[in-house]
Amino acid sequence: MTATLSMGVIGVGNMGSALVRGIVRAGVLPPAEIVVADAIADRAPALARELGVEAAGSGAEVAARSRYVVLAVKPGAVDPLLSELAPVLTPDHTVISIAAGVTISRMRRALGEAGPALVRVMPNTPALVGAGMFAVTAPEVPAERVEFLRRVFSPLGRVVEVEERMMDGVTALSGSGPAFVFVMIQALADGGVAAGLPPAVASELAAQTVLGAAKLVQETGEQPEALKEAVASRGGTTVAGLSVLERADFRGTIVAAVRAAAARSAELSQG
């Protein structure tokens, strides 16, 4: 069987399906150019019915039918999956792993020096709404293939190329970071309810406040510390709230959370 489609995605759980939905909704690739498969039998057919993409019965079939193959599986599933794909993959393929901690050298050992081009990408779930973050490391990959990936991912958010040694930090910050922000949004909303707001109003205010603050950082180019000081009038409400965060070591707790996630990513890198 020869590769006839542009992209295959093996694993359409939370991140894999978010990636496929984002690509289709952004119009980056037509649905007919995407083929998907998943170890859970009903996932790929369900996504195919929803989006119009192709569904395959196995990872090997996905690899045989597509030129770019995304591995959107858990880190522990990568090695057996690569063993399944190895007989099908050629140097004309590009394999893109989004599994946390799975290094290019680990994939290369499984596939051999004459195998496909190898790329690591760390996306995050906001890609589903066009606000994702994609960190790409692609040493020794032909420039035109990297450009294809940039074209695929850019409409879904921002793309940055990094050295592979940075990927544990990337995984911790932008890969795991949305979960940390969701906790903060929920806490802000809970605080609003405690201050007398209806839950629906508090949730809307909290989410929009975080979105607006993030856009302000991006679009003004100002440092977060400077933007914080612009809001915190002496003796005002913001300072009263910030003093509570400082006593609770809020900033240190967030730093510790990112460091813990990075350490876990490093552990996964070591198998």
N, C-alpha and C positions, 0 to 999 in steps of 0.2 A: 504494500500500500504506500503511495507517495504522499508527501505533504501537500495538501491543497488549500488549507485555511491559514489565516494569518496567525491566530493566537489560540492556544489551548490552555485551559486552567484545570489543574488536577487538585480537587479539594474545594468545594463550594459551601463551606461553613460560613461563619460570620464574616471573616475577612475576604475569603475568595469570592463569595457572592456579592459583597459590597463592591469589590473591584469590578466584577463583571457588570453589575448594575450601573456603576458609575461610567464605565466605558460606553455602554449602550446608550444611556440617557444623555451623555455628552455628545453622542454621534461621532465618537472617535473612530470606531470601526462598525460596519454594519453587522447586525446579529448573525447573519449567515457566514461571517468570517471568523466566528468564535465557536469553539467546541469545548465542552466541559464534561468532567467525570467526577465521581465521588464514591468513596468506599461504602457510604450509606446509600442503599439502592434507590430510594425515591428522590434524593436531593437533585441530582442532575436533570432527570426528566421534568421535575417540577419547575426548575429554573428555565429549562428550555421552553416549556409551555408559557411561562410568564413573559419571557423576553424575546423568544423567537430564535435563540441560539441553538446550536446542535448539541445533542447529548450523545456521549460515547459510553460503552460498557466497561471500559477499563482505562487505566492510565497509559498503557502501551498503545491503545488505539488513539488516544489523544495525541501522543507523541508522533505517531505515524502520520497523522492527518494535519499537523500544524507545524509551522516553522519556529514560532516562539512558544515555549512551554513554561507555564508558570506553575511552580510547586507551592501550593497554598495549603500545606498540611502541617501537622504538629512536628516539632523537631525530631521526636523519636521515630516518626514514620518516614523520614527522608531516606535513610539508608536502604530499607527494604524497597522503597519506591524506586530509587535509582537502580537497584539490581533488576527490577522489572523492566525499566526503561532502557537500560544499557544496550540490549541487542537492537533496538530500534533507532537510537539516536546516532546522528552523523555530524561531521563538522559543519554542515549546513544549518544545523539547529542552533538555537540559542535557548539555554535553560536559565530561568529566572527563579531563584528561591526567595520566598518571603518569610521563610521559617526563621525564627529568632535563634541566633547562635550557631547556625550552620555555616561553616566557613567554606570559602571557595576551594581551599586545599582539600577539605574533607570530601567535597563533591568530586574533585578531580581524581582523588584516589579511587573513588567508586566507579568512575566512568572512563578513566584512562586518558593519557596525554593526547591521543588522537580523537578524542570525543568532541562534544559540542562546545561552543563558547559558553562561558559561565558568568552569571551576573547575580549579585545579591541586591535585593531591594527591600527596604523597610518602609512599608506604607503605614497608614493608620485609617481607622474607620471613618473619619470625616470625609474621606474620598467619596463616599456615597452621595454627599451633597455638594461636591465640587470644592471642598475646603480641606482636602487632604494634604499630607506632607509625605513626600517620597524621597528617601535618601538612597542613592544608587552608587554602588561600587562595581566597576566593570574593568578591571585591569586586563590589558591585552585583548580586549574585545574590539572588533572592527568599528570604526567611527560611525558608519552608516547604521549599524545595529543599535548602538547607543542612541543615536538620533531618533530611530524609530521608537524606542522606549520612551524617550523624552516627549515625543509627539503623542504617544498613547497616554502618558501619565499627566502631562501638563494641564489638559482641560479639567482634570480631577483635583487640582490643587497646585502646590508648589513642588518643584523638583530641585534637589541639590545633589551634586556629585561629591562623594567623600572617599577618603582612603579607608580601606577595610579595617584598619586598626581602630577607627572611630565608631564602628558599628555597634559595639556594646553600649556606648553612650547614647547613640542615636536611638537604639531600641528602647532604652530606659526613658528617654526624654519625649520623643515624639510618638514612639510606638505605644508605650504604656501610658504616656502623659494624658491622653484624653480621659482615661478612667479617673485619674487624679482630679482633673478639672470637673468631671461629672459629680464627684463627691463634693467639690466646692460649690457647684451650682445648687446641689440639693441642700447643702448647709445654708447657703444664702437664702434659699426659699424658705427653709425651716425657720430661719431667723425672722424673715418677713412675717410668717404666720404668727410667730411668738410676739411680734410687734403689732399684731392686730389685722394683718392683711388676709383676704380670702386666699386659699391655697392656689387657685388658678392664676390669680393676679400675681402672687408672690413668685410662682414658677416662671411666668412670662417676664417679669421684671429681672429676675436673677439671670435667666438665659441671655436676654438682650444686653444686660449690663456686662456680662463676660464677653459677649461677642463684640460689643462696642469698644470695650477696653483693649481687646486684642487688635482690633482694626486701628485704633488710635496709635498703638505702638508701631504697627507696620507702616502706616501711611504718613506719620509725622517723622519717623526716624529718631524720635526722642527716646532716651533711656527710660525704662519703667520707673526708676527712682525719681527722675525729674517730673514725670507725669504724676506720680503719687504726690509729690510735694505741691504741685499745682492745685490739687484737690484739697489738701490737708491744711485748711486755715487754722491758725493758732486759736485754741480754745473752742474749736467747732466740733461738729458731730463726727467728722471723719477721724480726727485725732483721738476722740474718745474710743472709737472702734479700733483704731490701729494700736492703741495702748494695750488693749486686751489681746490682740494677736501677738504683740511683742512679748507680753508676759507668758503666753502659751508657747513661745518659740515656734510660731507658725512657719516662718521662713526656714528655720533649721529642720523642721519636720519634713517639709517638701524636699529639701536637699537630701535628707536621709532616705526618703522614699525613692528618689531617682537613683541614688547610689546603690540601694538594695536591688533595684531592678537591673542596674548595670552589672552588678556582681552575679546575679542569677543568669544573665545573658552570657557572661564570661564562663560560667559553669557549663552552660549548654554548649558553648563553643568547644569545650574540652571533651564533649561526649559523655 
